[in-house]
Amino acid sequence: MTSRVSSDLLLVGSVPAASTEEALRAGAANFAGLVFALPDGETGPRSSWVGYERERLVRPNPAIETVKETESPTGIPRHAYETPVFRIRPGVTQVRWDSWPRVDDAIASYEVFRALRAEGVLPDGLRFQVGLPFPVSALNGLRDDFAADYPVAVRGYEDLVAREIERLTTAIPPRDLAIQWDIAYETLDIEGVLAWSAGGAGGAWDRFAAAVDRLPRLIPPDVLVGYHLCYGTFPEWPMYEARDMGVLVRMANYAIGHSGRQADWVHMAGPRYLRSEDERFFRPLADLEAGDARVFLGIVLPLDGEPGLRRRQATAAKFLPDFGVALYCGFRVQPGSTPGQAIREHRDVVRAVRRG
C-alpha cells in the first residue's frame, strides 16, 4: 500500500457556518490546496455532535425509554451530566433502527458539493468528507445501566452502520468520499473517567477494539478512511486532560493495524497551550506505527495562534518527524470572534507555519 493522503491540514468536521453551502464555500475559499477533503460543516442539529444521535436515534426508538431529561434551564445540555438519560425498556432483547438521519444529511450535502464542483467553486479531486461516530460515542445516552444496555444496543447500531454505509457509498461515488470515524467517548472510556461505563460490558478497550474490528472493513476500498481521536469539547477543551498521548497512540496503532482495510489518516488531539513544550506529553509519539496513514496532530489552538502552534510543532517533531496539523477538535468560535474570523485565523495560522 502507498499513502493516499499527503495534505498539510485536516478539517475535523464542524465549521461555523449556517448551512452546508456556506460551509463548503468557506472551505473552498480558505482551505483549497491545504486539505484533501471538505466536510459539510455539520451545521444545524449536528453541531451538537452525538447530541444528534441522542435525539434522532436513541430517543425516538420504541425499544428505549427516557429515564431523566436535561436539568438545563434552557432545555439544551451545557455539559455531559446535563444530557438526557435513557435505558432499554425492561424485557427488550433487541434494538433496531431502520435508517440513520446522519446519512440522509450526508447524501443531501453531497448534492450541494457536486453542484458547487460543477460551478467550479470546488476543484476536481477534492473529496467530500463525512464524520460518523463510533458506538460508545453514539450510544452515550444509555447511562442508566450502561453495562446491561450497551451490549444490546451496540448490536443494533452496528447493524444500522452496515446497512447505511452501503446506502451512503451507493449514493456517493467511493472515489469522491472520505469517511472519518469520530471517537471521543471511547477515549474517555478507556481513560476510565466515565462513571457510568466503568467496568461494564467487557471493558472499555474491548468496546473500542470490537468496533475497529468490525466497522471500517465495511467501507469500500476506494473510499478514504480516517480516525479522529480526541477528548471532546463539551463544554470546553478538553473534557479530560490526559497525562500524555499514550492512550491516543495505543488507540491509533490498533486502529491502523486492525481496520481490515487501509487506514488513510489518523488525527490525535494535542495538549492545552501551557504544555506546548512539555516533551513528556508528546514522547509517546515515538511509538506510533502509522504505516501509510497520514498523521494529523490537533495542535492548532485558537487561544495562542501561530506562536503556540510553532511551539507545539517543534516539540512534537522531536518524536514524530512528519505530520500535518488540525484543530484539537471541531471549530469553536472564541469569545469576541465571529465565525468568519475564526475560519480566516485558522487558515492564516496554518499557512504561516507552513511557509516556515
DOLOKE-48516 format. One record per residue (C-alpha): x, y, z. Coordinates in steps of 0.02 Angstrom, whole numbers, plus 32768, in hexadecimal, padded with zeros to 4 digits. Layout:
BEGIN
@X X, Y Y, Z Z .
...
This chain:
BEGIN
@X 8000, Y 8000, Z 8000 .
@X 8033, Y 80B3, Z 7FE5 .
@X 7FFB, Y 8151, Z 803F .
@X 7F60, Y 81A0, Z 7FF1 .
@X 7F5D, Y 823D, Z 805E .
@X 7FEA, Y 82BB, Z 8063 .
@X 7F92, Y 835D, Z 8093 .
@X 7FD6, Y 83D9, Z 8112 .
@X 7F2E, Y 83F7, Z 8165 .
@X 7E95, Y 8394, Z 819C .
@X 7DEC, Y 83E4, Z 81BB .
@X 7DA7, Y 8378, Z 8245 .
@X 7CEF, Y 8392, Z 8219 .
@X 7C8D, Y 8421, Z 8262 .
@X 7C9C, Y 84CD, Z 8212 .
@X 7C4A, Y 856B, Z 8258 .
@X 7BCF, Y 8581, Z 81C9 .
@X 7B13, Y 858F, Z 81B8 .
@X 7AFE, Y 8510, Z 812D .
@X 7B55, Y 8489, Z 80C9 .
@X 7B6E, Y 84FE, Z 8035 .
@X 7BB8, Y 8585, Z 80A3 .
@X 7C2E, Y 8509, Z 80F6 .
@X 7C69, Y 84C0, Z 8050 .
@X 7C81, Y 856B, Z 8001 .
@X 7CE4, Y 85A6, Z 8099 .
@X 7D4C, Y 8507, Z 8093 .
@X 7D73, Y 851D, Z 7FDC .
@X 7D9E, Y 85D6, Z 7FEE .
@X 7E0E, Y 85C0, Z 8085 .
@X 7E57, Y 8511, Z 8080 .
@X 7E65, Y 84DB, Z 7FCA .
@X 7F13, Y 8496, Z 7FB1 .
@X 7F28, Y 846D, Z 8069 .
@X 7EAA, Y 83E0, Z 807E .
@X 7E7F, Y 833F, Z 8023 .
@X 7DC7, Y 8343, Z 8053 .
@X 7D42, Y 83BC, Z 808C .
@X 7CBA, Y 8396, Z 810D .
@X 7C0D, Y 83E2, Z 80FE .
@X 7C25, Y 8441, Z 81A0 .
@X 7BB3, Y 83D4, Z 820C .
@X 7B3A, Y 8465, Z 8216 .
@X 7A92, Y 8473, Z 826D .
@X 7A65, Y 83E7, Z 82E7 .
@X 7B06, Y 838A, Z 82BF .
@X 7B6C, Y 8417, Z 830E .
@X 7B4C, Y 83BF, Z 83B4 .
@X 7BAA, Y 8327, Z 836E .
@X 7B64, Y 8289, Z 83C1 .
@X 7AD9, Y 82EF, Z 840E .
@X 7A93, Y 82D1, Z 8360 .
@X 7A97, Y 8214, Z 837B .
@X 7A4A, Y 8226, Z 8428 .
@X 79B6, Y 8286, Z 83E1 .
@X 79A3, Y 823A, Z 8333 .
@X 79D1, Y 8184, Z 8354 .
@X 79C6, Y 8158, Z 840C .
@X 7932, Y 81BF, Z 844B .
@X 78B4, Y 8191, Z 83BF .
@X 78D8, Y 80D7, Z 83C3 .
@X 7841, Y 8078, Z 840C .
@X 78B6, Y 7FFE, Z 8463 .
@X 7901, Y 808B, Z 84CA .
@X 78B4, Y 80F8, Z 8552 .
@X 78E8, Y 819B, Z 85A4 .
@X 791F, Y 818F, Z 8658 .
@X 794F, Y 8245, Z 8674 .
@X 7944, Y 82E3, Z 860D .
@X 79C7, Y 836B, Z 860C .
@X 79D0, Y 83DD, Z 86A5 .
@X 7A09, Y 846F, Z 863C .
@X 7993, Y 8504, Z 8651 .
@X 799A, Y 8522, Z 8595 .
@X 7975, Y 846D, Z 8569 .
@X 7A1E, Y 8462, Z 8512 .
@X 7AA3, Y 8400, Z 8572 .
@X 7B39, Y 8469, Z 85A4 .
@X 7BAA, Y 83D6, Z 85D3 .
@X 7BAC, Y 8318, Z 85D5 .
@X 7B4C, Y 8304, Z 8678 .
@X 7ABB, Y 836C, Z 8636 .
@X 7A9D, Y 82FB, Z 85A2 .
@X 79FD, Y 8291, Z 85A7 .
@X 7A09, Y 81E3, Z 85EF .
@X 79BC, Y 814F, Z 8593 .
@X 79AB, Y 8095, Z 85AC .
@X 796D, Y 7FFF, Z 854A .
@X 78BD, Y 7FD1, Z 857F .
@X 78B2, Y 7F3D, Z 85F7 .
@X 78A3, Y 7E98, Z 859B .
@X 78E5, Y 7EDB, Z 84F5 .
@X 7971, Y 7E6F, Z 84AE .
@X 7987, Y 7EBF, Z 8403 .
@X 7993, Y 7F73, Z 83C6 .
@X 7980, Y 7F9D, Z 830E .
@X 798D, Y 803F, Z 82AE .
@X 7948, Y 8049, Z 81FE .
@X 79B1, Y 80DA, Z 81C1 .
@X 7A35, Y 8157, Z 81F9 .
@X 7A06, Y 8210, Z 81E8 .
@X 7ABF, Y 823D, Z 81E3 .
@X 7ACF, Y 81DD, Z 8140 .
@X 7A35, Y 8235, Z 80F9 .
@X 7A8C, Y 82DA, Z 811F .
@X 7B2F, Y 82A1, Z 80D1 .
@X 7ADB, Y 826D, Z 802F .
@X 7A7E, Y 8313, Z 8025 .
@X 7B1F, Y 8373, Z 8047 .
@X 7B7A, Y 8313, Z 7FBF .
@X 7AFE, Y 8356, Z 7F40 .
@X 7B32, Y 8406, Z 7F74 .
@X 7BE9, Y 83D1, Z 7F6A .
@X 7BCF, Y 838C, Z 7EBB .
@X 7B73, Y 8429, Z 7E81 .
@X 7BFE, Y 849B, Z 7EC2 .
@X 7C80, Y 8430, Z 7E6C .
@X 7C20, Y 843F, Z 7DC9 .
@X 7C23, Y 84FC, Z 7DE0 .
@X 7CDF, Y 84F8, Z 7DF6 .
@X 7CD5, Y 852F, Z 7EAD .
@X 7D21, Y 848A, Z 7EE5 .
@X 7DB7, Y 8442, Z 7E87 .
@X 7DB8, Y 8396, Z 7E39 .
@X 7E0C, Y 8315, Z 7EA6 .
@X 7DCF, Y 835E, Z 7F4B .
@X 7D6A, Y 82DE, Z 7FAC .
@X 7CCA, Y 82F0, Z 8010 .
@X 7CE9, Y 82C7, Z 80C8 .
@X 7C6A, Y 8273, Z 813A .
@X 7C82, Y 825A, Z 81F5 .
@X 7C30, Y 81C2, Z 8247 .
@X 7C33, Y 81A4, Z 8304 .
@X 7C76, Y 8103, Z 834D .
@X 7BF9, Y 809F, Z 83B7 .
@X 7C23, Y 80D8, Z 8469 .
@X 7C1C, Y 818C, Z 842F .
@X 7B76, Y 8175, Z 83D4 .
@X 7B26, Y 8113, Z 8463 .
@X 7B67, Y 8179, Z 84F6 .
@X 7AB5, Y 81A9, Z 8526 .
@X 7A97, Y 80F8, Z 856B .
@X 7ADD, Y 812B, Z 8613 .
@X 7A5B, Y 80DE, Z 8685 .
@X 7AA5, Y 802F, Z 867A .
@X 7B2C, Y 8038, Z 85F6 .
@X 7B75, Y 7F8D, Z 8621 .
@X 7ACF, Y 7F37, Z 85FE .
@X 7A8F, Y 7FA2, Z 856F .
@X 7B29, Y 7FC3, Z 8506 .
@X 7B43, Y 7F0D, Z 84CC .
@X 7A8E, Y 7F09, Z 848F .
@X 7A8F, Y 7FB4, Z 843E .
@X 7B38, Y 7FA1, Z 83EA .
@X 7AFB, Y 7F0B, Z 8386 .
@X 7A70, Y 7F75, Z 833F .
@X 7AE5, Y 8007, Z 8320 .
@X 7B65, Y 7F9D, Z 82C3 .
@X 7ADA, Y 7F52, Z 8259 .
@X 7AA0, Y 8003, Z 8231 .
@X 7B51, Y 803A, Z 8204 .
@X 7B68, Y 7FA6, Z 818F .
@X 7AC6, Y 7FCB, Z 8131 .
@X 7ADF, Y 8086, Z 812C .
@X 7B94, Y 8081, Z 80F2 .
@X 7B56, Y 801D, Z 805D .
@X 7AD0, Y 80A2, Z 803D .
@X 7B4E, Y 812F, Z 8051 .
@X 7BCD, Y 80E4, Z 7FDB .
@X 7B47, Y 80BE, Z 7F5B .
@X 7B0C, Y 8172, Z 7F5A .
@X 7BBC, Y 81BE, Z 7F5E .
@X 7C42, Y 8178, Z 7EE9 .
@X 7CCA, Y 812B, Z 7F56 .
@X 7D53, Y 818E, Z 7EFD .
@X 7CFA, Y 822E, Z 7F31 .
@X 7CEB, Y 81FC, Z 7FE8 .
@X 7D53, Y 8203, Z 8087 .
@X 7D0A, Y 81B9, Z 8128 .
@X 7D4D, Y 81EA, Z 81D2 .
@X 7D23, Y 8184, Z 826C .
@X 7D08, Y 8200, Z 82FA .
@X 7D42, Y 81B9, Z 83A0 .
@X 7D3A, Y 821D, Z 8442 .
@X 7CD1, Y 81C2, Z 84C3 .
@X 7D34, Y 8124, Z 849C .
@X 7DD3, Y 8181, Z 84CD .
@X 7D85, Y 81BE, Z 856F .
@X 7D44, Y 810E, Z 858D .
@X 7DF3, Y 80C4, Z 857B .
@X 7E39, Y 814B, Z 85EE .
@X 7DBC, Y 810D, Z 8671 .
@X 7D6A, Y 81B5, Z 8691 .
@X 7CB7, Y 818C, Z 865C .
@X 7C62, Y 8159, Z 86FE .
@X 7BCF, Y 8109, Z 86A5 .
@X 7C39, Y 8092, Z 863C .
@X 7CC4, Y 8061, Z 86B4 .
@X 7CDC, Y 7FA6, Z 86BA .
@X 7C44, Y 7F79, Z 8653 .
@X 7C22, Y 7F16, Z 85B5 .
@X 7CCB, Y 7EC4, Z 859F .
@X 7D39, Y 7F5B, Z 85BD .
@X 7D5D, Y 7FFE, Z 8567 .
@X 7DE9, Y 7FC1, Z 84F8 .
@X 7D82, Y 7F2E, Z 84BC .
@X 7CF4, Y 7FA3, Z 848B .
@X 7D6A, Y 800D, Z 8422 .
@X 7DC7, Y 7F79, Z 83D7 .
@X 7D27, Y 7F1E, Z 83A8 .
@X 7CED, Y 7FB5, Z 8344 .
@X 7D94, Y 7FC1, Z 82EA .
@X 7D8F, Y 7F08, Z 82C3 .
@X 7CE1, Y 7F0E, Z 8278 .
@X 7CB3, Y 7FB8, Z 822F .
@X 7D3E, Y 8003, Z 81C1 .
@X 7D4C, Y 7F66, Z 8156 .
@X 7C99, Y 7F84, Z 811C .
@X 7CD1, Y 801D, Z 80B9 .
@X 7D03, Y 8004, Z 8001 .
@X 7DBF, Y 800E, Z 7FE1 .
@X 7DB3, Y 80A7, Z 7F70 .
@X 7D6E, Y 810F, Z 8000 .
@X 7DF2, Y 8168, Z 8069 .
@X 7DDD, Y 813B, Z 8121 .
@X 7E24, Y 8192, Z 81BB .
@X 7E13, Y 819C, Z 8277 .
@X 7DFA, Y 8235, Z 82E5 .
@X 7E32, Y 8211, Z 8396 .
@X 7E15, Y 8295, Z 841A .
@X 7DD4, Y 82C0, Z 84C8 .
@X 7D3D, Y 8327, Z 8495 .
@X 7D0D, Y 83DE, Z 84A7 .
@X 7C6E, Y 83D3, Z 850D .
@X 7C6B, Y 8458, Z 8552 .
@X 7D23, Y 8483, Z 853E .
@X 7DC5, Y 8439, Z 84FD .
@X 7DF1, Y 83BB, Z 853B .
@X 7D6A, Y 8361, Z 859E .
@X 7DFA, Y 8303, Z 85F1 .
@X 7EB1, Y 8333, Z 85E9 .
@X 7F1D, Y 829A, Z 85CC .
@X 7FC8, Y 8284, Z 861A .
@X 8012, Y 8268, Z 856D .
@X 7FE6, Y 8225, Z 84BF .
@X 7FFF, Y 8170, Z 84F2 .
@X 7F48, Y 813C, Z 84E9 .
@X 7F2F, Y 8192, Z 8441 .
@X 7FCB, Y 813F, Z 83F9 .
@X 7F92, Y 8095, Z 8436 .
@X 7EE6, Y 80B0, Z 83E9 .
@X 7F31, Y 80F0, Z 8346 .
@X 7FA6, Y 805B, Z 8337 .
@X 7F15, Y 7FE3, Z 8350 .
@X 7EA4, Y 803E, Z 82D6 .
@X 7F2A, Y 8045, Z 824E .
@X 7F5A, Y 7F8F, Z 8267 .
@X 7EAE, Y 7F40, Z 8279 .
@X 7E3A, Y 7F9E, Z 8203 .
@X 7E32, Y 7F11, Z 8185 .
@X 7E55, Y 7F91, Z 80FD .
@X 7EC8, Y 8025, Z 80E1 .
@X 7EC2, Y 80AD, Z 8166 .
@X 7EE8, Y 814F, Z 810B .
@X 7EFA, Y 81C9, Z 819A .
@X 7EF3, Y 81DA, Z 8256 .
@X 7ED4, Y 8279, Z 82B8 .
@X 7F0B, Y 8284, Z 836E .
@X 7EE0, Y 8318, Z 83DB .
@X 7F6F, Y 8375, Z 842E .
@X 7F86, Y 83C8, Z 84D7 .
@X 7F4E, Y 8468, Z 852A .
@X 7FB9, Y 84FB, Z 84F9 .
@X 8023, Y 8500, Z 8599 .
@X 8065, Y 8453, Z 8570 .
@X 80A1, Y 8487, Z 84C3 .
@X 8156, Y 8465, Z 84EF .
@X 8136, Y 83D1, Z 8562 .
@X 819A, Y 8345, Z 8513 .
@X 814A, Y 82C7, Z 858A .
@X 80A1, Y 82E6, Z 8539 .
@X 80DE, Y 82C7, Z 8487 .
@X 815E, Y 823C, Z 84AA .
@X 80E4, Y 81AB, Z 8486 .
@X 80E2, Y 81E4, Z 83D0 .
@X 8188, Y 8189, Z 83BF .
@X 8125, Y 80E6, Z 83CF .
@X 80A7, Y 8111, Z 8348 .
@X 809E, Y 8090, Z 82BB .
@X 8049, Y 80F8, Z 8236 .
@X 8078, Y 8092, Z 819D .
@X 802B, Y 80E6, Z 8104 .
@X 7FB0, Y 814C, Z 816B .
@X 7FC8, Y 8209, Z 816D .
@X 7FD6, Y 8249, Z 821F .
@X 7F80, Y 82EB, Z 824F .
@X 7FA1, Y 8332, Z 82FB .
@X 7F1A, Y 839E, Z 8348 .
@X 7F91, Y 8426, Z 8381 .
@X 7F40, Y 84C0, Z 8335 .
@X 7EF5, Y 8520, Z 83C8 .
@X 7E99, Y 85C3, Z 83A4 .
@X 7ED2, Y 8602, Z 844D .
@X 7F89, Y 861D, Z 841D .
@X 7F8B, Y 8618, Z 835F .
@X 802D, Y 860C, Z 82FD .
@X 80AA, Y 861A, Z 838F .
@X 8055, Y 858D, Z 83ED .
@X 8047, Y 851E, Z 8354 .
@X 8101, Y 8535, Z 8331 .
@X 812C, Y 8502, Z 83E3 .
@X 80C0, Y 8466, Z 83DF .
@X 80FB, Y 8439, Z 8331 .
@X 81B1, Y 8445, Z 8366 .
@X 8194, Y 83DA, Z 8401 .
@X 8132, Y 8354, Z 83A4 .
@X 81B6, Y 834D, Z 8319 .
@X 8235, Y 830D, Z 8397 .
@X 81D4, Y 826A, Z 839A .
@X 8177, Y 8266, Z 82F3 .
@X 81D2, Y 82AF, Z 825C .
@X 8141, Y 82C6, Z 81E3 .
@X 808D, Y 82F7, Z 8205 .
@X 8003, Y 836D, Z 81D2 .
@X 7FA1, Y 83DA, Z 8249 .
@X 7EEC, Y 83FA, Z 8279 .
@X 7E84, Y 844A, Z 82FE .
@X 7E7E, Y 83E6, Z 83A0 .
@X 7DCA, Y 83BA, Z 8372 .
@X 7D41, Y 8411, Z 830F .
@X 7D35, Y 84CD, Z 82FE .
@X 7D0E, Y 8531, Z 8399 .
@X 7CF0, Y 85EA, Z 8381 .
@X 7D53, Y 8644, Z 8407 .
@X 7D04, Y 86CF, Z 8470 .
@X 7D0F, Y 8774, Z 8413 .
@X 7D24, Y 871E, Z 836B .
@X 7CAB, Y 8701, Z 82DB .
@X 7C99, Y 8661, Z 8275 .
@X 7CEE, Y 86B2, Z 81E0 .
@X 7D7F, Y 86EE, Z 824B .
@X 7D94, Y 8640, Z 8297 .
@X 7DA2, Y 85F2, Z 81EA .
@X 7E1B, Y 8675, Z 81A8 .
@X 7E89, Y 866E, Z 8244 .
@X 7E94, Y 85B1, Z 8235 .
@X 7EC7, Y 85C3, Z 817E .
@X 7F47, Y 864A, Z 81A1 .
@X 7F99, Y 85EE, Z 8231 .
@X 7FAF, Y 854E, Z 81CD .
@X 7FEE, Y 85A8, Z 8132 .
@X 806C, Y 860D, Z 8197 .
@X 80B5, Y 8574, Z 81EA .
@X 80B3, Y 8515, Z 8146 .
@X 811F, Y 859D, Z 80F7 .
@X 819B, Y 8586, Z 8184 .
